[in-house]
């Protein structure tokens, strides 16, 4: 078998330490957070029970995935330092096992955690964020943020290379608006089809707009409408009037008025499609969305790097034992966090390419890991 009894022993102990550390870290954060938000919950018509039922579990998924690499790092250092202090690693070497062989269960564990984090980041976390952000926007935002969300906004965007959508006043809270207009253009940028309506409501489940008092035209869209007393019954080959009409468009108005949390709520395939469409519209925030996309992979990769780096640091016996290893580990973890957030913020602001900003911390720490790992292997 690829994994021997000793490998399974290390894997079980390592995962046990990891889950124990993660559980108590998240528990402490949740208890501190709910205590801090009591006043805001009460002011917005909610309470601690609702917070724990409808927010905490999704917030824990977000926190756990965000800091998984640091929890893995500290857990591996703590667990391996205990093995080292108890001379268990020395006994393995005495039995003829090389450091590369000792590394096998750590490599397997790191790959499993990285693969799990990769799946969570790309698919599970966006679903969790939808629930988390919905509760947050309803009960945990301040008055200024809430008024900004509730106020009507104007939608004005090209939803494809030859389709334009406008809504003069749109409310993200009620998913409805007024002054709806849709135009389709030919290759010469002449309007060939238009739909105009007094009111519009977005049906998210069906992906369509429910319109009232509708005028639909083909060809000669810029011509004046003919005068007719009974517009509802009047129609010809170019103009039709409807008291109500449902129109299916690939244009979620909330995507056209993206909030800060929108990118977090989309699974990776949908986020990639969203980014593609926003590029066509020359969205100035495109770097921010690309950074969110690339972070999902870079965070998962960092868990494997941190696992091997922690092994290289803590498998060597030092003066000070576990305490010294933890000091070194926390210092490196702190350096990684600073580097990650500074470069991430720089990428989101458009001052650095998102791929560079999200991968550079991993490249730097991968080089540190390689040096530390092979140096430890030669000892």
N, C-alpha and C positions, 0 to 999 in steps of 0.2 A: 504493500500500500504506500501511497505517496506520503500520507501523514501517519506517524507512529504514535504510540501511547504518550510519549513525552510531548509531542506536538499538541495533541489534544489537551493535555494538562495545562500547557502554557496558554493555549487559545481560550480555554474555559476561564482561567484565572484573569486573563487580560480583559475579556469581555465582561466578566463580573465586576472588575474594578471600574471599567468604562461606564457601565450602566448605573452603578452605584453613584459615581461622581456626577454623571449627567442628571440623574433623578434628583439628588439633593440640591444641585445647582439651580435647576429649573424650579424646584419647590420654593427655594428661598427667594428667587426673583419674582415669582408669581405672588407670594405672600406680601413682599415689599410693595409690589406694583398695585395690588388691590387696596392695600392700606393707604397708599398715596392718592388714589383716585376716588376715595369715598365721597368727597364733596362734589366732584363733577358728576359722578354717577347719580347721586341724589338730585342734583339740579336738573339733570336731563331725564328724570323719571325712571331710573333703574336702581339696582342695588347689588350688593356683593354676590348674592346667590346667582343672579342673572349673569354677572361677570364670570363666575366660575363655570356655569353651565354652557354659556354661549360664546365665550371669548378665550378663557384661559387655555383650553386644550389646543386651540388653533394657534394661540400665541406661543405656546410651548413648542409646537412643531417649527414655527418660524425661528425661535431662539435656538432650539436644538440644532437645526440645520445650519444656522449662521455661525455658531461657535463650535461645531462638531470637531473641527481640526484642533482647536485649542484643548478641548476636553480629552480628545485622544492623546494629544501630546503630554498633558499632565498625567493622565492615567497610565500611559506606558512608562513614563519616567518613575512614577511612584511604585508601580508593580515591579519593574525590572530592577530598580534600586534595592528593593527588598530581596529579590533573588540574589543580587550581587552581594549584599551584606550577609546573607545566610550562606554564602559560598556555594550556592547551587550552580551558578554559571561556572565557577572554578571547577566544580566536580564534573561538569559536562566536558570542559576542556581536558581535564585529566583522563576522562574516559575515551579520549580520542576524537571528540567532536570539534570541528573547526568553527570559527565564528560565523562563517557562511551557513553552516548547517544549523547553528543555533538561531539564525535569522529566519529560517523557513516559516515557522508558525507566525512570526511577526509580519512577514510579507503577505501571507495568506490572510491574516486578520486585517491588515491595512487595505488589501484589495477588496475584501468583503465590505468593509465600512465605506470605502470610496465608491464602490458600485451602488450601495444602498443610498448614499448621499446624492449620487448622480441621478438616480431615479426620483428621489424625493424632490430635488431641486427643479427638475424639468417637468414633473407631472403632479406629484402629490402636494407639494408646497403651494402652487398656484390655486388649487382647489381650497386649501386651508386658508390662504390669504383672502379669498373671496368672503368667507365667513368672518374672518378676523377683521377685515377692513370695513365690512358692512356694520358690524357692531361698533367699531371704533368711530365711524363717521356719524353714527346715530347717537351714541351715548358718551363718547370720550373726547370729542373735539371741543375746542373753546368756542365762544360766541362769535368771534371774528371769522374763524374757519367755517363755522356752520352757516353764517350769513353768506359767505362767498360761495359755498356749495349750493345754497338754496336760490340765489339770485339767478335770473334768466340771463342767458348768454346767446350770442349769435353764432350760428353754424354757417361757415362759408368755406367749402373745400371741393377740390376735384377728387371724386371717389374712384376715378380711373382716368386714363389718358384722354378719354373723350366724353366723360360724364361729370356734371357739376351738380352739387346739392347746396341749397341755401335754406336756412330756417332763421327768420328774423329774431324771434324770441323763443328760446328753448329752455325748459326747466329740467335739470337732471333729476330732481326729486320726484316730479310727477311723470317724467318721461313724455312730456307733451310740449307742443309749441304752436306758434302761429306764424303766418307768412311763409308757407312752404313753397319751394320751387325747385324743380328738377329739369336739367337741360342735357340733351345729348347732341354732340357735335360730329360733323363729318370731317374728312381729312383737310378741308379748306377752312375749318373752324367756323362753319356756318351751322346755326342751330337747326337741327332736323326734327327734333321731338322735344316737347316740353310738357310737364305736369305742374300745375299751380293749384294750390289749395289754401283755403282760409285757415284751417286748423289741421294739426297732425299729431298723432299719438303713436309712439314706438312700441310695438308688440315684440318683446325680446324673445319669447318662446317661438314665435312663428317667423321672426326675422323680417317683419314687414311693417310698413307705415299704414295706419288707419286714418284716412283723409276725409274731410268734409268740405262741401262746396268746391268741387273740383272742376277745373278746366284743363282738358288734354288736347294738345295740338300736334300735328305732323306737318312738316314742311312750312316754309313761310312763317316761321314762329315769330318773327319780328313785326309782322303785319298787325294792324289794329283789329281788334275783335269786331265782328259785325254787330250792329245794333239790333236787338231782338227782344221783344217784351217777355217772352217765355223762354229763358235761356236753358232751363232744365230739359225741355222737350226738343230744343233745336240741336241739330247736329248735321254734319255733312262729312265728306271724306277727310277733311282736314281738322275739324273741330268737334269735340264732344264735351257735354256737360253732365256731371254726376252729382247727386246730393251727397253721396258717400262712395268711397272706393278704397280698396286695399291694394297697396303697391309693394311688391317685394323687391328690395334693393339690398345689395351687399354693402351696407353703410350704417353701422350702428352709430347713432349720434354721440354716444358717450365716448366712442373711439375717436371721433372727430373733435371732441372737447376733452382730451385726455387729462385725467387727474394724476396726482403724484403716485397714486397706488395702482394705476391701470396696468403698468408693465408687470407688477408683482402678481396680478390676478390672472394672467394669461399663461397657458401651458406653452412650452417652447415652440411647437409648430404654429400656434396662433400668434405668438409673439413675433416669430420670423415673418409671417404674413403681414402682421401689423406694421413692422418696421419697413417692409418693402413698400407698402402703400404710403407710409408717412414720408419716405424718401421721394416718391413721386410728387408729393405735395410740398416738398422742400421745408419740412418741419424743422425749426431751429433746435428742437429738443432731441433730435435723432441720436446724438451721441449718448444721451442719458439712457435711452432705451437699449442701445447696443451694449452699453456697459452692463445693464441688468442681465442681458442675454449671456454675455461671456462670463459673468461672475458665477453663473450656475454651474459651469463646468470647472472653472478654476478653483472654486471652493472644494469640490469633490476631489480634484487632483491633489490639493494641499493636504487632505487628510492622510493620503498615502505617504507623501513626503515627510510629514510631521511624525508619522509612526516610525519610519526608519531613522530619522534624526534623533528621536527620543531614545531609541534602542542604542544608537552609537554613543550617546552621552551617558546613559545610566548603566550600561553594562560594564563600565570601568569603575573599579573600587577607588574611592577618593577619601581624603580626610574630610570629616564632616558628614559622611554617609549620605542618607536620603536627603537631609537638609540641604547640603551643598548642591546635590543634583537638582533639587527643586528650585533653588535660587537661580542656577544656570538656565533651567528650563523656563522659568517664569520670565527671566530677562529676555530670552530669545522669543518667547511668545509675545511679549510686550512689543518687541521690535517688529515682529511680523504684523501685528495688529496696526501699529502706527503706519507702517509702509503700505499695508493693504488699503486702509481708509484714506490716506493722503493721495495715493495714486488713483483710487477709485473716484474720489471727489474731483480730482483734476480731470479725469476722463469724462465724468458727467457734465462738467462745465465746458467741455469742448476744447480744452487746452492740450489734451493728450489723446492719441489714438486709443480707443477703447480696448483693442486687442493688447496693446502694449501695457496699458494701465492695469489690466486684469491678470496678465500672465507674468509680468516682471517680478512681482513678489515671489511667485512660485519658482521662477528661473533662478533668482538669487538664492533662495533657500534650498533649491535642488542642488546647486553647486556646493553650498555649505554642507549639505547632507552627504554628498559624494566624498568630499574631503574627510569629513568626520568618520564616515563608515569605513572607508578603506584604510584610514589611519588606525582605527580600532582593530580592524582585521589583521593588520601586520603586527600588533602587539603580542 
